[in-house]
Amino acid sequence: KQKTAYEIYQCDWSSDVCSSDLASFLANWNDSTWVSNSFNLYSYDSVGNLKLSLTELWHDSLWLDNQRINYAYDSASNLINGLIQNWGDTSWVNLYQEGYKYDSARNRISYTGEIWNDSVWVNDQHYTYTYNKFNQLEAGIGENWIDSTGVWDNFEKGQYTYDSYGGIETYLYQQWKTDTIW
């Protein structure tokens, strides 16, 4: 039987729980005692990919659901989707969705974030990444979605150069200032 977070005690970590679930607690010091603050449960699939992150908050002597993130992977174990949801009054409510794409060398080439707006996903941010012949990240450009124009607009970029040993030699970060100048 798979145990829930509430059934797991420090002395009761059976192998079926330990192999797939990890938990952490966060507490604040309140003058002379620790006060529980949040509880995080992490669940993994059979190949070790994180499949669920659940955060609960301590409120009036109870742990209450707060936020969860569900992760999805492709057959090569590349993260392709993260769905972030907050607990509403009676059920989970969509908040944010992240999507990732990869090239044949398994380099992440794009990221797209979307915000849940009532009943549809709405574009938020998009990043594209380029790599050199050694599969080292060369550049990443971030864009924000502009609802009024219906297009992506640059807002930041980063560029890397590497030394002969493959270590990062320089990193240049720039923010978009106008329509034509970084």
Protein Blocks (a to p, Z undefined) as FASTA:
>chain_A
ZZdfklpcfklccfklmmmpccddddddehjaccdfbdcdddddfkopafbdcddddeeh
iacdfbdcdddddfkopafbdcdddddfkbccdfbdcdddddfkopafbdcddddehjac
cdfbdcdddddfkopafbdcdddddfknopacdfbdcdddddfkopafbdcddddfblmb
ZZ
